[in-house]
Amino acid sequence: MHGHEIALRACLVCHKLYGEGAEVGPDLTGVGRSSLDALLANVIDPNQIVGKGYENVEVETKDGRSVSGRMIENTDTRIKLLSAGPKEEEVAKSEIASMRVSELSVMPEGLEQLPDADFRNLMLYILHPPQDQAARK
């Protein structure tokens, strides 16, 4: 399987890369892939550095629902969370039983457990997508 196909399923459900993908996590076009070491550190231990504004907010509602994601809106009456997919979830503040900011990233651990060839193809694609060549010209 090619790196782009794997990235679509594993990364771009949350991240953007050259305009393709979602905005749950940081845009990979300009961050987190400056070197193989930087990319591997971010993928293997996503909890090491959680960028401001990308914290995982966990909400329990009064009717027992659990909702989590990155907070993208916080008004007097409601909050809005964004999670993988991308999927938006609105919760009225009057319905919130508890809310906390997790120390864990929204990004799941374990991507390195992909089959070896898939993981290598994914890393190569994220480090050197075809758009990098076009951007340099």
C-alpha positions as CSV (number, residue, x, y, z in Angstrom):
1,M,0.0,0.0,0.0
2,H,1.3,3.5,-0.9
3,G,2.1,6.1,1.7
4,H,-0.7,8.5,0.5
5,E,-3.4,5.9,1.0
6,I,-2.1,5.1,4.5
7,A,-1.9,8.8,5.3
8,L,-5.5,9.3,4.2
9,R,-6.7,6.7,6.7
10,A,-4.2,7.2,9.6
11,C,-3.3,10.9,9.6
12,L,-5.5,13.0,7.4
13,V,-8.6,12.2,9.4
14,C,-7.2,14.7,11.9
15,H,-4.3,16.6,10.2
16,K,-4.0,18.7,7.0
17,L,-1.1,18.3,4.6
18,Y,-1.1,20.7,1.7
19,G,-4.8,21.5,2.1
20,E,-5.9,17.8,2.2
21,G,-7.4,16.5,5.4
22,A,-9.0,17.7,8.6
23,E,-8.2,20.4,11.3
24,V,-8.4,18.3,14.5
25,G,-4.6,18.4,14.9
26,P,-1.9,20.7,13.7
27,D,-1.3,21.2,10.0
28,L,1.6,19.0,9.0
29,T,2.5,21.1,6.1
30,G,4.6,23.3,8.3
31,V,5.1,21.5,11.6
32,G,6.3,18.2,13.1
33,R,8.0,16.8,10.1
34,S,11.2,18.7,9.9
35,S,13.3,15.5,10.2
36,L,12.7,11.8,10.6
37,D,13.6,12.0,14.3
38,A,11.1,14.8,14.8
39,L,8.4,12.9,12.9
40,L,9.0,9.7,14.8
41,A,9.0,11.4,18.2
42,N,5.6,13.0,17.4
43,V,4.2,9.7,16.0
44,I,5.5,7.3,18.6
45,D,4.9,9.6,21.7
46,P,2.1,12.0,20.8
47,N,1.8,12.9,24.4
48,Q,5.3,14.3,24.7
49,I,4.4,17.7,23.4
50,V,0.7,18.8,23.1
51,G,0.5,22.1,21.3
52,K,-1.6,24.9,22.9
53,G,-5.1,24.8,21.6
54,Y,-4.8,21.1,20.7
55,E,-5.4,19.7,24.2
56,N,-8.0,16.9,24.5
57,V,-11.0,18.1,26.5
58,E,-13.1,15.4,28.1
59,V,-16.8,16.1,28.9
60,E,-19.3,14.0,30.9
61,T,-22.9,15.1,30.4
62,K,-25.7,15.0,33.0
63,D,-27.3,12.2,31.0
64,G,-24.2,10.1,31.1
65,R,-22.6,10.7,27.7
66,S,-18.8,11.0,27.3
67,V,-17.6,13.4,24.6
68,S,-14.0,14.4,23.9
69,G,-11.9,16.3,21.4
70,R,-10.2,19.6,20.8
71,M,-12.3,22.6,22.0
72,I,-13.0,24.8,19.0
73,E,-15.7,27.0,20.6
74,N,-16.5,28.1,24.1
75,T,-19.4,30.5,24.6
76,D,-21.5,31.4,27.6
77,T,-24.1,28.8,26.6
78,R,-22.2,26.0,24.8
79,I,-18.9,24.3,23.9
80,K,-18.0,22.7,20.6
81,L,-15.4,19.9,20.4
82,L,-13.7,18.5,17.2
83,S,-12.6,14.9,17.1
84,A,-11.2,12.5,14.5
85,G,-13.3,12.1,11.3
86,P,-13.5,15.2,11.6
87,K,-16.6,15.1,13.8
88,E,-18.0,18.2,15.6
89,E,-19.9,17.7,18.9
90,E,-21.9,20.6,20.5
91,V,-22.7,20.4,24.2
92,A,-24.9,23.0,26.1
93,K,-23.1,24.2,29.2
94,S,-26.3,23.5,31.2
95,E,-25.9,19.8,30.2
96,I,-22.2,19.4,31.4
97,A,-21.7,17.4,34.6
98,S,-17.9,17.6,34.4
99,M,-15.2,18.9,32.0
100,R,-11.5,18.5,32.2
101,V,-8.5,19.0,30.0
102,S,-6.6,15.7,29.6
103,E,-2.8,15.5,29.7
104,L,-3.0,13.1,26.8
105,S,-3.0,14.2,23.2
106,V,-6.1,13.7,21.0
107,M,-3.7,11.7,18.7
108,P,-3.8,8.0,19.4
109,E,-0.6,6.0,20.2
110,G,0.3,2.9,18.3
111,L,0.7,4.0,14.7
112,E,4.2,2.4,14.8
113,Q,2.4,-0.9,15.1
114,L,1.3,-0.8,11.5
115,P,2.9,-3.5,9.3
116,D,6.5,-2.5,8.8
117,A,6.3,-1.7,5.1
118,D,3.1,0.4,5.6
119,F,4.8,2.3,8.5
120,R,7.9,3.0,6.4
121,N,5.7,4.1,3.4
122,L,3.7,6.4,5.6
123,M,6.8,8.0,7.1
124,L,8.4,8.5,3.7
125,Y,5.1,10.1,2.4
126,I,4.7,12.5,5.3
127,L,8.4,13.5,5.2
128,H,8.5,13.9,1.4
129,P,5.0,14.3,-0.1
130,P,5.0,15.1,-3.8
131,Q,3.7,18.6,-3.0
132,D,7.0,19.5,-1.3
133,Q,8.7,19.2,-4.7
134,A,6.1,21.5,-6.3
135,A,6.4,24.0,-3.5
136,R,10.2,24.3,-4.0
137,K,9.8,25.1,-7.8
